[in-house]
Amino acid sequence: MHAACIAYKGYVLVWFGRDLRLADNPALIAALGSGRPVVPVYVLDEETELVRPPGAAARWWLHHSLRSLDDSLRALGLRLTLRRGSARTGHRRLGGGMRCSGCLLEPRL
């Protein structure tokens, strides 16, 4: 899932989930087109019930994928923010901390 939250203070929070692509990411495209500062975020969720913790191979893949995502975002002048916690409440904490006023959500494919 992707999500972008537009904040009162003018920020756009782009929430990365399982899909870490940039080129055809509707939330990122909308955020960049908003003319507001963009804050890309990934939250490692190891707390939500029914979410199976990733194994060693998945963690290796995720580490390298997030590093690649951050490198690509840096080329756009952005930096990836990494957090741990519940994905269900993490967006509220991050968006709420920025006084988020709305969200654009893209479902998982």
Secondary structure, 3 states (H helix, E strand, C coil): CEEEEEECCCCEEEEECCCCCCCCCHHHHHHHHCCCCEEEEEEECCCCCCCCCCCHHHHHHHHHHHHHHHHHHHHCCCCCEEEECCHHHHHHHHHHHCCEEEEEEECCC
